[in-house]
Amino acid sequence: MLVLDLFVFGRSARQISLRQALAWSGIWITLAAGFALLMYHRFGYDTALEFTTGYVIEFSLSVDNLFLFLIIFRYFQVPTELQHKVLFYGIIGAIVMRGAFIIVGIQLINAFHGIIYIFGAFLVYSGFKLWSQPHVVSPEKNPVLRLFQRWLPLTANYAGGKFLVRKDKTYATPLLLVLLVVETTDLLFATDSVPAILAITLNAFVVYTSNVFAILGLRSLFFVLAGLMERFYYLHYGLSVVLILIGSKMLASDYRRIPTSTTLMAVAGVLLGSILLSLIRPKNQPS
């Protein structure tokens, strides 16, 4: 699907229409649902439920990435027709990074069970931080970006969809800087999302596939939500509650087992409630 998306549907830089974005979002969600059915027939109800819960959690946390990506694109004034290319390569990098995080995380938990309390406490902390400081990003303070600018000269303007251009020497375009900021931002998000799903299951196959399916739909979903993000004012509060709930589950895992079905219903309820509240009480409406 990635190969088709890049070399067939995305061969040239273009602005993705809302209809195309909706169609692709529907395709990715349908594929995830089909994979859940496949998991049910192959491994049984419990594994399929773990996958579905993990997918919902990762998908919801990935939605929060979109707010930051939108801020980054606005900060660097990325043309709309180039945003899909940055998101595509950002997704490939995210798939690789999440795989590494998952392998390390599962190995750590299996070797040192007590680290699950550290993961749980970190998720609770991240939830409270997201509640008080939503969507704060300062690209100019990114250490990777500052180091890169010292190492490679930069062109003043975008050069189509190119990341590098050759003149008297090799220059980086602003598009490569945007990609670096997106990748490092996603790396920070992985420190939240990977421990969150490890609270559901330590089955590496379930953890990784639910991550991948959530990430694959991120690019098309971005163009669906780009014009609607300001309306979902309370969504980040819902996401912060989700992180706190999942972190609390990890902290209590040795004392009380919370069924996966209960976790799924709680997460879905919180997210749906925050979205409905955003629609009922828009941001500019007085309290």
C-alpha positions in Angstrom: 0.0 0.0 0.0 2.9 2.4 0.7 4.5 1.6 -2.6 1.2 2.2 -4.4 0.7 5.4 -2.5 4.2 6.7 -3.4 4.8 5.5 -6.9 1.3 5.3 -8.4 -0.9 7.8 -6.6 1.7 10.2 -5.4 4.3 10.4 -8.2 3.9 14.2 -8.5 3.5 16.9 -5.9 -0.1 17.9 -5.7 -2.7 19.2 -3.4 -4.9 16.4 -2.1 -8.6 17.2 -2.2 -11.0 16.6 0.7 -12.7 13.9 -1.4 -9.4 12.0 -2.0 -8.4 12.4 1.7 -11.8 11.0 2.8 -11.5 8.1 0.4 -8.0 7.2 1.6 -9.0 7.5 5.2 -11.8 5.2 4.6 -9.5 2.7 2.9 -7.0 2.6 5.8 -9.7 2.3 8.5 -11.4 -0.5 6.4 -8.0 -2.3 6.1 -7.5 -2.0 9.9 -11.0 -3.4 10.5 -10.3 -6.3 8.1 -7.1 -7.0 9.8 -8.9 -7.1 13.2 -11.3 -9.8 11.7 -8.2 -11.7 10.4 -6.7 -11.6 13.9 -10.0 -12.9 15.3 -10.1 -15.9 13.0 -6.4 -16.6 13.4 -5.8 -15.9 17.1 -9.2 -15.6 18.8 -11.3 -12.9 20.4 -8.8 -11.7 23.1 -6.0 -11.0 20.6 -8.4 -9.3 18.2 -9.7 -7.1 21.1 -6.2 -6.2 22.1 -5.4 -5.2 18.5 -8.6 -3.1 18.3 -8.0 -1.4 21.6 -4.4 -0.7 20.7 -5.5 0.7 17.3 -8.0 3.0 18.8 -5.5 4.3 21.4 -2.7 4.8 18.8 -5.1 6.3 16.2 -6.4 8.8 18.8 -2.9 9.7 19.9 -1.8 10.0 16.2 -4.6 12.5 15.7 -2.9 14.7 18.2 0.2 14.6 16.0 -1.8 16.3 13.3 -2.2 19.4 15.4 1.6 19.7 15.8 2.2 18.9 12.1 -0.2 21.7 11.1 1.6 24.2 13.4 5.0 23.1 11.8 3.7 23.5 8.3 2.3 26.9 9.1 5.6 27.9 10.8 7.7 27.0 7.8 5.0 28.1 5.3 5.0 24.8 3.5 3.0 24.8 0.3 -0.1 22.6 0.5 1.0 20.5 -2.5 4.3 19.6 -0.8 2.8 18.7 2.6 1.8 15.2 1.4 5.4 14.3 0.6 6.7 15.4 4.0 4.0 13.4 5.7 4.7 10.3 3.5 8.4 10.1 4.5 7.6 11.1 8.0 5.3 8.0 8.2 8.1 5.7 6.9 10.4 7.1 9.6 7.7 6.7 12.2 7.2 3.0 11.3 10.9 2.3 11.7 11.2 4.3 15.0 8.1 2.7 16.5 9.4 -0.8 15.7 12.6 0.0 17.6 10.7 1.5 20.5 8.4 -1.5 20.8 11.3 -4.0 20.7 13.2 -2.2 23.4 10.1 -1.5 25.5 9.0 -5.1 25.6 12.5 -6.4 26.3 12.8 -3.9 29.2 9.5 -4.9 30.7 10.3 -8.6 30.4 13.7 -8.1 31.9 12.8 -5.5 34.5 9.1 -5.7 35.4 9.4 -2.7 37.7 9.9 -0.5 34.7 6.2 -0.7 34.0 5.7 1.7 36.9 8.1 4.1 35.3 6.1 3.9 32.0 2.9 4.3 33.9 4.1 7.3 35.8 5.5 8.9 32.6 2.1 8.5 30.9 0.3 10.1 33.8 2.8 13.0 33.8 2.4 13.3 30.0 -1.4 13.5 30.4 -1.3 16.3 32.9 1.3 18.1 30.8 -0.8 17.8 27.7 -3.8 19.2 29.6 -1.9 22.3 30.8 0.3 22.9 27.7 -1.5 21.7 24.5 0.3 21.7 21.2 3.4 23.7 22.1 6.1 23.4 19.5 9.1 25.7 18.9 10.9 24.5 15.7 13.7 27.1 16.2 14.6 25.4 19.5 14.9 21.9 18.0 18.5 20.7 18.7 18.6 18.5 15.7 17.5 21.3 13.5 20.1 23.7 14.9 22.9 21.2 14.5 21.8 20.4 10.9 21.8 24.1 9.9 25.5 24.3 11.0 26.4 21.3 8.9 24.7 21.9 5.6 23.9 25.2 3.8 20.3 26.0 3.2 18.5 27.5 0.2 16.2 30.5 0.8 13.2 29.0 -1.0 11.6 25.7 -1.6 12.7 23.8 -4.8 9.6 21.9 -5.7 9.5 18.6 -3.9 13.3 18.3 -3.6 15.0 17.9 -0.3 18.5 18.6 -1.7 19.7 20.7 -4.6 23.1 20.9 -6.3 24.6 24.3 -7.3 28.3 25.1 -6.6 27.8 22.6 -3.7 25.0 20.6 -2.1 22.3 22.7 -0.4 19.4 21.5 1.7 16.0 23.0 1.0 13.6 24.1 3.7 11.5 21.0 2.9 14.3 18.8 4.4 14.3 20.9 7.6 10.5 20.4 7.9 10.9 16.7 7.5 13.6 16.7 10.3 11.3 18.6 12.6 8.3 16.3 11.8 10.5 13.2 12.5 11.9 14.4 15.8 8.4 15.6 16.9 7.1 12.1 16.2 10.0 10.6 18.1 8.7 12.5 21.2 5.2 11.3 20.6 6.4 7.7 20.4 7.6 8.0 24.0 3.9 8.4 24.9 2.1 6.2 22.4 4.3 3.0 22.7 4.1 2.7 26.5 0.3 3.4 26.2 -0.2 0.3 24.1 2.2 -1.8 26.2 -0.3 -1.3 29.0 -2.8 -3.4 26.8 -0.5 -6.2 25.7 3.1 -7.3 25.4 2.4 -9.3 22.2 5.0 -7.6 19.9 3.0 -8.5 16.7 -0.2 -6.9 18.1 1.6 -3.9 19.4 3.5 -3.2 16.1 0.6 -3.9 13.7 -1.8 -1.7 15.6 0.9 1.1 15.5 1.4 0.7 11.8 -2.2 0.7 10.9 -2.8 3.9 13.0 0.2 5.6 11.4 -0.6 4.6 7.8 -3.9 6.5 7.9 -2.3 9.6 9.4 -1.4 11.3 6.1 -4.8 11.2 4.5 -6.4 12.0 7.9 -4.3 15.1 8.1 -6.0 16.6 5.0 -9.4 15.6 6.3 -8.9 17.4 9.6 -6.8 20.3 8.5 -9.8 22.5 8.1 -11.6 21.1 11.1 -8.9 21.1 13.8 -9.9 24.4 15.3 -13.4 23.0 15.9 -12.1 20.1 18.0 -11.0 22.4 20.8 -11.5 19.9 23.6 -9.9 16.9 21.9 -6.5 17.4 23.5 -8.2 17.4 26.9 -9.7 14.0 26.0 -6.4 12.7 24.9 -4.8 13.9 28.1 -7.4 11.9 30.1 -6.7 8.9 27.9 -3.0 9.0 28.8 -3.8 9.4 32.5 -6.2 6.4 32.3 -3.7 4.2 30.5 -0.9 5.2 32.8 -3.0 4.5 35.9 -3.8 1.1 34.4 -0.1 0.3 34.2 0.5 1.5 37.7 -2.3 -0.7 39.0 -1.5 -3.7 36.8 0.0 -5.8 39.6 -2.9 -5.1 42.0 -6.0 -5.1 39.8 -6.5 -6.4 36.3 -8.7 -4.1 34.2 -10.3 -6.0 31.2 -9.2 -4.9 27.8 -12.9 -4.4 26.8 -13.4 -2.0 29.7 -10.3 0.0 28.6 -11.6 0.2 25.0 -15.0 1.5 26.1 -13.4 4.0 28.4 -11.1 5.4 25.7 -13.8 5.5 23.1 -16.2 7.2 25.5 -13.6 9.9 26.5 -12.7 10.6 22.9 -16.3 10.7 21.7 -17.3 12.9 24.6 -14.5 15.4 23.9 -15.4 15.6 20.2 -19.1 16.1 20.9 -18.3 18.8 23.5 -16.2 20.6 20.9 -19.1 20.6 18.5 -21.7 21.7 21.1 -19.5 24.4 22.7 -17.1 25.9 20.1 -14.0 27.7 21.3 -15.3 31.2 20.6 -18.5 30.6 22.6 -18.4 32.4 26.0 -18.4 30.2 29.0 
